[in-house]
Every structure is written in structure tokens, then in C-alpha cells.
Amino acid sequence: MRHGKKVNHLGRTDSHRKAMLANMAISLIKHKRITTTLAKAKSLRMYVEPIITKSKNDTTHSRRTVFSYLQDKEVITILFREVAEKVANRPGGYTRIIKLNNRLGDNAEMALIELVDFNEVYGKGVEVKEEKKTTRRGKSKAAAAPKAAKAKAETTEEVAPAEEAPATEEPKGE
């Protein structure tokens, strides 16, 4: 039984698994998102989130601790400068796992793992695009144009008589 054993061995030896997770963490920090199997993505989340938390405190000790996991000076620099700056106010949950379609070759469950603060899709730019969205749905511009012209004509007719009506009523009241 597996009581209290939460490490997914992923069918690998301990040294192979640690090397694979370190390489995946390096790729994730460099590229901000990677595509992998769902099981590896979940294991990578457990591996990389404490490292990102450690990077929020920029001291020599924390740099050396993180370097013992990742073994890549360029990635350590990116992690402590760019990533730690963006996640400074976030209390945790630095990664997002999005399930994808199954892989064609072996039907493995695939997933996209990404750093939450580096995603442009869910950022502020999308909110501006949503405001510009029109209300037309499923109709072509040619079909909607005559109806829009007719509606515009009706509104101008309604405005004109309404303005004239109070003008004619005022002289009758005096």
C-alpha cells in the first residue's frame, strides 16, 4: 500500500526522475510554458513551486539552494530577476496546468504547464479586446446592414415628432 507516499515515481529511478524534473523546470523557467504529459506536469508543479518561493528572497543562500536543484546559471538569473519580480506579491500557485487532447501515438494525457504571471491570454490586454466586441452574432454584415439602417430611420422619426410636440403644446397652455 502507498499510505503517505505522495511522490509519483513516473516509472524512473530516483536519479533519473530528479534529473528529468530539473531539466523540465529549467525549460519551464526559460520558455514560461511547456507541453508534457499530465503526470509529469503534476510532478513538475510540486518540484518547481518551492523553488520559485525560494527565489522571492534574493540572498546568497537561497541562490545556492536553488542552484543545487537546477544547475544552470542563466536560468537562476532569469528566475531571481524576472520571475521573482512578477510573483513577489503572490502567496503561492505560480503555475497553471491546462489539460490538452491525448497524444496521438500512445493516447497519453497531455497538459500545458505555464507560469501564471507570464500568460498574455489571461492578462489585461484581453479585457480591452472584450470591450470592443460587437453584439452581432451569427449574422453577416450584409444581412445586418438593412436592419440597422431601418432601426436608425425609426429612431430619427421618433426623435423629430417628440421635439415638435412640446413646442405646439406650450402655446395652447398660454
C-alpha positions as CSV (number, residue, x, y, z in Angstrom):
1,M,0.0,0.0,0.0
2,R,1.1,3.6,-0.7
3,H,-0.1,5.2,2.6
4,G,1.6,8.6,3.0
5,K,3.8,8.3,-0.1
6,K,2.9,11.2,-2.4
7,V,5.9,11.0,-4.8
8,N,4.9,9.8,-8.3
9,H,7.9,7.8,-9.4
10,L,6.9,8.1,-13.1
11,G,8.5,4.7,-13.9
12,R,12.0,6.0,-13.4
13,T,14.8,5.6,-10.9
14,D,15.4,8.3,-8.3
15,S,18.4,9.9,-10.1
16,H,16.7,9.8,-13.5
17,R,13.5,11.4,-12.1
18,K,15.4,14.2,-10.3
19,A,17.4,15.0,-13.5
20,M,14.2,14.9,-15.6
21,L,12.4,17.3,-13.3
22,A,15.4,19.6,-13.1
23,N,15.5,19.8,-16.9
24,M,11.8,20.4,-17.2
25,A,12.0,23.1,-14.5
26,I,14.8,24.8,-16.5
27,S,12.7,24.6,-19.7
28,L,9.6,26.0,-17.8
29,I,11.6,29.0,-16.4
30,K,13.2,29.7,-19.8
31,H,10.2,29.4,-22.0
32,K,7.4,30.2,-19.4
33,R,5.3,27.3,-20.7
34,I,5.9,23.7,-21.8
35,T,3.8,20.8,-23.0
36,T,4.2,17.4,-21.4
37,T,2.2,14.5,-20.0
38,L,-0.3,15.3,-17.2
39,A,1.5,13.1,-14.7
40,K,4.8,14.8,-15.4
41,A,3.2,18.3,-15.2
42,K,1.7,17.5,-11.8
43,S,5.1,16.3,-10.5
44,L,6.8,19.3,-12.0
45,R,4.4,21.6,-10.2
46,M,5.4,20.0,-6.9
47,Y,9.1,20.4,-7.8
48,V,9.2,24.0,-9.2
49,E,6.8,25.9,-6.9
50,P,9.1,25.6,-3.8
51,I,12.0,26.8,-6.0
52,I,10.0,29.8,-7.1
53,T,9.1,30.6,-3.5
54,K,12.7,30.4,-2.6
55,S,13.6,32.8,-5.4
56,K,11.4,35.6,-3.8
57,N,14.2,36.0,-1.1
58,D,17.3,37.1,-3.1
59,T,20.1,36.1,-0.8
60,T,23.3,34.1,-1.5
61,H,22.0,31.2,0.5
62,S,18.7,31.0,-1.5
63,R,20.6,31.3,-4.8
64,R,22.9,28.4,-3.8
65,T,20.0,26.3,-2.7
66,V,18.1,26.9,-5.9
67,F,21.3,26.2,-7.9
68,S,21.7,22.8,-6.2
69,Y,18.3,21.9,-7.8
70,L,18.6,23.5,-11.3
71,Q,22.4,23.6,-12.1
72,D,22.0,26.4,-14.7
73,K,23.4,29.9,-14.0
74,E,21.4,31.6,-16.8
75,V,18.1,30.2,-15.5
76,I,19.0,31.1,-12.0
77,T,19.5,34.7,-13.2
78,I,16.1,34.7,-15.0
79,L,14.4,33.2,-12.0
80,F,15.7,35.7,-9.5
81,R,15.3,38.8,-11.7
82,E,12.2,38.3,-13.9
83,V,10.1,35.6,-12.3
84,A,10.7,36.6,-8.7
85,E,9.8,40.2,-9.5
86,K,6.4,39.2,-11.1
87,V,5.5,36.7,-8.3
88,A,6.6,38.9,-5.4
89,N,3.0,39.6,-4.2
90,R,1.6,36.2,-5.0
91,P,1.3,33.9,-1.9
92,G,1.6,30.7,-4.0
93,G,0.1,29.0,-7.0
94,Y,2.8,30.1,-9.5
95,T,1.9,27.5,-12.2
96,R,-1.2,26.6,-14.1
97,I,-1.9,23.2,-15.7
98,I,-4.2,23.1,-18.7
99,K,-5.3,19.7,-20.0
100,L,-4.9,19.1,-23.7
101,N,-6.0,16.4,-26.1
102,N,-4.5,13.0,-25.8
103,R,-1.2,12.3,-27.6
104,L,-1.8,10.5,-31.0
105,G,1.0,7.9,-30.7
106,D,0.1,6.3,-27.3
107,N,-3.0,8.2,-26.2
108,A,-1.2,9.7,-23.2
109,E,-3.0,12.5,-21.4
110,M,-1.2,15.7,-22.3
111,A,-1.1,19.0,-20.5
112,L,0.3,22.5,-20.8
113,I,2.1,23.8,-17.7
114,E,2.8,27.5,-17.6
115,L,3.8,30.3,-15.2
116,V,0.6,32.1,-14.3
117,D,2.0,35.7,-14.3
118,F,3.6,35.3,-17.8
119,N,0.4,34.4,-19.7
120,E,-0.7,37.1,-22.1
121,V,-4.0,35.3,-22.9
122,Y,-5.5,35.9,-19.4
123,G,-3.7,39.3,-19.0
124,K,-5.0,42.8,-19.1
125,G,-4.9,43.0,-22.9
126,V,-7.8,40.6,-23.3
127,E,-10.1,42.7,-21.2
128,V,-9.7,45.6,-23.6
129,K,-10.4,43.4,-26.6
130,E,-13.6,42.1,-24.9
131,E,-14.9,45.7,-24.6
132,K,-14.5,46.3,-28.3
133,K,-16.6,43.2,-29.1
134,T,-19.8,43.9,-31.1
135,T,-23.2,42.4,-30.2
136,R,-23.8,40.8,-33.6
137,R,-23.7,37.1,-33.5
138,G,-24.1,34.6,-36.3
139,K,-25.2,37.2,-38.9
140,S,-23.2,38.6,-41.8
141,K,-22.7,42.3,-42.2
142,A,-24.8,42.4,-45.4
143,A,-27.8,40.9,-43.6
144,A,-27.4,43.1,-40.6
145,A,-26.9,46.4,-42.6
146,P,-30.5,46.8,-43.9
147,K,-31.9,46.2,-40.4
148,A,-29.5,48.7,-38.9
149,A,-30.5,51.3,-41.4
150,K,-34.2,50.7,-40.8
151,A,-33.7,50.9,-37.0
152,K,-31.7,54.2,-37.4
153,A,-34.5,55.6,-39.6
154,E,-37.1,54.7,-36.9
155,T,-35.1,56.4,-34.1
156,T,-34.8,59.6,-36.1
157,E,-38.5,59.7,-36.8
158,E,-39.3,59.1,-33.1
159,V,-37.0,62.0,-32.1
160,A,-38.3,64.5,-34.5
161,P,-42.1,64.4,-33.5
162,A,-41.2,64.3,-29.9
163,E,-39.4,67.6,-30.2
164,E,-42.2,69.2,-32.1
165,A,-45.0,68.0,-29.8
166,P,-43.9,70.0,-26.7
167,A,-43.5,73.2,-28.9
168,T,-47.1,73.0,-30.1
169,E,-48.5,72.3,-26.6
170,E,-46.9,75.3,-25.0
171,P,-48.8,78.0,-26.9
172,K,-52.1,76.2,-26.2
173,G,-51.4,76.4,-22.4
174,E,-50.9,80.2,-22.5
